Amino acid sequence: DQPLLPTQLLVGGLSARSLDYSRRVLGLLFDYLHDAGYVPRSLVRLSLRPAVVQQDVPTRWISPAQWRGLWQWLANRPRDTALQAARFQRDRWLFLLLYQTGLRREEVAHACMGDVQPQHGGWVLQVVGKGQKHRQVTLHAQLMDGLAMYRQWLGLLSAQPQPQETIPLVC
C-alpha cells in the first residue's frame, strides 16, 4: 500500500451507483453539446450501456409480534407525574404514527397539524420528503383516532386538525 497523498481523493474504484450517476451526468452534458451544435453526436449514447444497478431491498422492519410487544410496553409505562403522562401521550402517538405510515423522522419532525387534510372522504398527510419531494400519506381510521386522542390530551378544541394549524404533529 502506498501512503495517501493530501490531494488524492479516491483510494479505490467507484461503486456501480456512482458510475451510473456519472454516466447520466455526462450523457446530459453531451446531449446539451449536441443540441447546441458543438459536437456531431452524443458520444455517451454510442458507448456500451452498463448493467442496471440493483437497489438493496430494505430489511429494517418489525414483525407484528414485535409491534404488539412494543405497544404493550408503551401502554404499561408509568403515568404518575405530569412529565411521565406527557411522555406517555407523546410516545404513544409518535410510535403509532411512525409504524402506521412508515414516515421518516425528518418528515415527522417537520410536519404540522395543518398538513393533515381531508381528501375523498378520508385523511391524508402532506409531507416534504427526501430530495424536497412532496407526497401524500393516507391516514386510516385507527391512526386518526390516535390523533384525536393526542389532540384531546394537548387541549386542542377539535379532534380533527384544521387547515391553518401550525402546531407540530408531534409536540
Order of alpha helices (4+ residues) and beta strands (2+ residues): alpha-alpha-alpha-alpha-alpha-beta-beta-beta-alpha
